[in-house]
Amino acid sequence: QVQLVESGGGLVQPGGSLRLSCAASGSRVSIDITGWYRQAPGKQRELVASITSGGNTNYADSVKGRFTISRDNAKNTVYLEMISLKPEDTAVYYCWLRTLFVVNYWGQGTQVTVSS
């Protein structure tokens, strides 16, 4: 089993910045891809950003140029740097990991609220 623990969410004003962290622990697994999803009230969960084991990144069009995903393999941690935040970025952000055997793991979620 793999445990994913997110941190770094909170309340920020429009135009502000936040950095989310996702620390993985537990069993050693072969990771295929890790990323961040978000879910706003009344909306479906959407993939925000992902990074493959080879380092390839992908972003939702709505966050391109504002969000950056990165990882520190030594710390088993994935980050999501968010700048120029907008009210529409308000959501619960979930860390996600998929193994090479297509097993998905999720964090518990961290709330990001962008409001003045």
RAZI-V719620 format. One record per run of one state. SS is the DSSP state (~ for helix, > for strand, _ for the rest). FROM is the first residue (numbers start at 1). LEN is the number of residues. If there is no record, write none. Layout:
ss=SS from=FROM len=LEN
ss=SS from=FROM len=LEN
//
This chain:
ss=_ from=1 len=1
ss=> from=2 len=6
ss=_ from=8 len=2
ss=> from=10 len=3
ss=_ from=13 len=5
ss=> from=18 len=9
ss=_ from=27 len=4
ss=> from=31 len=9
ss=_ from=40 len=6
ss=> from=46 len=7
ss=_ from=53 len=4
ss=> from=57 len=3
ss=_ from=60 len=1
ss=~ from=61 len=3
ss=_ from=64 len=3
ss=> from=67 len=6
ss=~ from=73 len=3
ss=_ from=76 len=1
ss=> from=77 len=6
ss=_ from=83 len=4
ss=~ from=87 len=3
ss=_ from=90 len=1
ss=> from=91 len=9
ss=_ from=100 len=4
ss=> from=104 len=3
ss=_ from=107 len=3
ss=> from=110 len=5
ss=_ from=115 len=2
//
